[in-house]
Amino acid sequence: LFVMADCNDEKDSLEYVLEKGTLVMGITDFPPMGYYENGENVGFDIDVAKLVAEELGVELILQYIDWDAKVFELESKRIDVIWNGMTITEERKLEMTFSKKYFDNELVILTLKDSTIEGLTDLAGKKVGVESSSSGQYAIQANTVVLNSLARLDQFTKMSEALMALQGGTVDAIVVDEIYARYYVLKTSDAYKICEETIGVEEYGIGFRLGDISLRDEIDRIIDELAATGVIAEISEKWFGSNLFNRE
């Protein structure tokens, strides 16, 4: 029985994708990694994934998912990969197989420009928003001192909803990936500020079904080859103004 399960995994992920001719990529609304704007899906991760699918010789299909259901989406084969600025965590490693990391990132506090919030201690008595099942939620919940000091911790299905709550005053701050925060500050620098105190360092990776080693290895190989040509650095410059791609 064990051998059969192993064979099914390795029939396998790479063969499965090549035979069906599609790579289904699970995404959420997470600018600038992947999001919907002006009638099309755009973002850093999407640009790189298009090149990877081209090298694989398959069609890239973008599938919006509920972030809370991401493991189910993989296991049910509704999607083949989660590629959307996803943080590699020890907990997630129990549920999915990860690529090599490709980005370093930090968690930050994003608040309105005129807010008095400057760091974690200033969150005491405040209403804080996070995306449900995000690394921001986990980081706040793991810090029991901060968690117990909050007036409320609100969880949102999408980070865009948390941002709207911040704009509307429903929450006083949100805990979010620095990359996402800097994207919005860059777009509307007069509206928001990023607090200097960071909450932790994290790494982004691509998530695959647990045991989908062959597909993972092939996509990692292609990404490394693309990076060697300089094309990923160019994509990063386009989205961030500098090369943030990092395998080290």
PADO-497278 format. One record per residue (C-alpha): residue in one letter; x, y negated, z negated. Coordinates in pm, whole numbers, padded with zeros to 5 digits. Layout:
 type   east  north     up
    A      X      Y      Z
...
This chain:
 type   east  north     up
    L  00000  00000  00000
    F  00286 -00235 -00086
    V  00458 -00158  00245
    M  00141 -00229  00439
    A  00098 -00567  00271
    D  00458 -00653  00348
    C  00417 -00549  00711
    N  00105 -00760  00744
    D  00298 -01061  00619
    E  00574 -01000  00867
    K  00359 -00905  01167
    D  00381 -01171  01097
    S  00367 -01533  01055
    L  00581 -01627  01352
    E  00435 -01364  01585
    Y  00085 -01459  01470
    V  00135 -01826  01562
    L  00308 -01750  01893
    E  00039 -01500  01997
    K -00253 -01730  01923
    G -00068 -02021  02082
    T -00149 -02276  01814
    L  00010 -02417  01500
    V -00267 -02544  01273
    M -00133 -02815  01044
    G -00323 -02904  00728
    I -00319 -03275  00649
    T -00496 -03531  00433
    D -00515 -03910  00458
    F -00164 -03985  00332
    P  00002 -04277  00512
    P  00262 -04298  00647
    M  00321 -03920  00653
    G -00007 -03834  00824
    Y -00331 -04030  00858
    Y -00604 -04144  01097
    E -00577 -04491  01248
    N -00723 -04657  01557
    G -00877 -04336  01682
    E -00575 -04109  01646
    N -00377 -03912  01392
    V -00036 -04067  01332
    G  00251 -04052  01085
    F  00606 -03935  01025
    D  00515 -03573  00958
    I  00287 -03561  01261
    D  00557 -03699  01491
    V  00804 -03433  01375
    A  00542 -03156  01389
    K  00461 -03241  01751
    L  00825 -03185  01844
    V  00837 -02860  01647
    A  00522 -02727  01816
    E  00669 -02820  02153
    E  00984 -02621  02073
    L  00772 -02327  01958
    G  00573 -02347  02282
    V  00238 -02376  02103
    E -00035 -02637  02070
    L -00037 -02846  01752
    I -00382 -02866  01594
    L -00436 -03112  01309
    Q -00686 -03002  01046
    Y -00799 -03226  00761
    I -00827 -03034  00434
    D -00944 -03083  00078
    W -00618 -03113 -00117
    D -00767 -02916 -00406
    A -00834 -02624 -00170
    K -00498 -02623  00008
    V -00393 -02274 -00107
    F -00729 -02129 -00002
    E -00697 -02304  00336
    L -00364 -02126  00387
    E -00471 -01786  00259
    S -00789 -01785  00467
    K -00576 -01867  00777
    R -00782 -02177  00847
    I -00444 -02350  00864
    D -00088 -02223  00917
    V  00107 -02493  00734
    I  00055 -02781  00493
    W  00270 -03061  00623
    N  00170 -03387  00464
    G  00427 -03529  00223
    M  00376 -03238 -00016
    T  00593 -03216 -00325
    I  00778 -02891 -00393
    T  00697 -02775 -00747
    E  00765 -02455 -00940
    E  00389 -02404 -00979
    R  00328 -02432 -00607
    K  00613 -02191 -00533
    L  00400 -01922 -00698
    E  00123 -01986 -00446
    M  00302 -02064 -00121
    T  00635 -02037  00059
    F  00824 -02364  00111
    S  01055 -02492  00380
    K  01382 -02656  00289
    K  01318 -03001  00150
    Y  01331 -03288  00397
    F  01262 -03600  00187
    D  01347 -03728 -00160
    N  01079 -03928 -00331
    E  00985 -04075 -00669
    L  00656 -04126 -00848
    V  00575 -04489 -00919
    I  00306 -04703 -01074
    L  00123 -04917 -00818
    T -00087 -05203 -00946
    L -00216 -05543 -00837
    K  00028 -05827 -00787
    D -00090 -06028 -01089
    S -00105 -05729 -01328
    T  00094 -05737 -01654
    I  00173 -05366 -01616
    E  00548 -05311 -01572
    G  00602 -04953 -01688
    L  00463 -04644 -01858
    T  00418 -04803 -02203
    D  00203 -05076 -02047
    L -00050 -04813 -01936
    A -00174 -04780 -02296
    G -00543 -04866 -02308
    K -00559 -04886 -01928
    K -00762 -04696 -01670
    V -00528 -04506 -01437
    G -00609 -04337 -01107
    V -00446 -04034 -00945
    E -00519 -03808 -00651
    S -00663 -03478 -00772
    S -00406 -03195 -00778
    S -00126 -03437 -00685
    S  00219 -03458 -00839
    G  00107 -03792 -00987
    Q -00172 -03620 -01178
    Y  00060 -03346 -01301
    A  00326 -03595 -01411
    I  00081 -03799 -01619
    Q -00082 -03493 -01772
    A  00260 -03351 -01861
    N  00348 -03669 -02050
    T  00108 -03626 -02341
    V  00215 -03948 -02510
    V  00118 -04153 -02205
    L -00189 -03941 -02132
    N -00327 -03983 -02484
    S -00266 -04358 -02473
    L -00481 -04412 -02162
    A -00833 -04547 -02176
    R -00913 -04307 -01892
    L -00750 -04095 -01623
    D -00960 -04094 -01305
    Q -00905 -03830 -01039
    F -00985 -03905 -00676
    T -01025 -03669 -00381
    K -00806 -03893 -00163
    M -00538 -04145 -00246
    S -00721 -04397 -00026
    E -01014 -04372 -00270
    A -00780 -04440 -00563
    L -00647 -04743 -00377
    M -01002 -04872 -00325
    A -01068 -04828 -00697
    L -00756 -05033 -00771
    Q -00870 -05303 -00531
    G -01215 -05307 -00688
    G -01090 -05313 -01047
    T -01231 -04972 -01139
    V -00879 -04867 -01237
    D -00589 -05083 -01353
    A -00310 -04884 -01185
    I -00249 -04572 -00982
    V  00037 -04323 -01002
    V  00151 -04234 -00654
    D  00444 -04129 -00437
    E  00686 -04416 -00376
    I  00674 -04358 -00001
    Y  00298 -04411  00005
    A  00320 -04711 -00226
    R  00593 -04882 -00024
    Y  00392 -04833  00294
    Y  00101 -05029  00144
    V  00316 -05296 -00015
    L  00487 -05344  00321
    K  00147 -05390  00486
    T -00003 -05615  00218
    S  00284 -05745  00009
    D  00070 -06023 -00140
    A -00180 -05778 -00292
    Y  00021 -05512 -00477
    K  00337 -05454 -00673
    I  00539 -05141 -00751
    C  00660 -05122 -01109
    E  01035 -05078 -01145
    E  01009 -04785 -01386
    T  00976 -04457 -01198
    I  00815 -04143 -01335
    G  01027 -03872 -01178
    V  01213 -03755 -00872
    E  01052 -03511 -00632
    E  01118 -03346 -00298
    Y  00890 -03301  00002
    G  00861 -02969  00183
    I  00634 -02785  00425
    G  00403 -02526  00269
    F  00337 -02185  00427
    R  00133 -01884  00323
    L  00312 -01694  00049
    G  00550 -01455  00225
    D  00535 -01625  00568
    I  00913 -01615  00589
    S  00963 -01575  00964
    L  00752 -01881  01053
    R  00918 -02083  00779
    D  01267 -01990  00895
    E  01196 -02070  01259
    I  01046 -02410  01179
    D  01338 -02490  00948
    R  01578 -02393  01228
    I  01400 -02618  01478
    I  01392 -02912  01236
    D  01765 -02876  01171
    E  01832 -02875  01545
    L  01615 -03184  01596
    A  01793 -03359  01310
    A  02130 -03282  01469
    T  02022 -03464  01786
    G  01931 -03776  01588
    V  01564 -03773  01691
    I  01433 -03731  01334
    A  01642 -04026  01219
    E  01478 -04230  01496
    I  01131 -04124  01379
    S  01219 -04220  01022
    E  01345 -04560  01138
    K  01013 -04609  01315
    W  00806 -04541  01002
    F  01029 -04657  00717
    G  01289 -04890  00866
    S  01567 -04654  00759
    N  01661 -04286  00779
    L  01508 -04115  00475
    F  01534 -03761  00615
    N  01751 -03561  00377
    R  01821 -03185  00355
    E  02095 -03215  00090
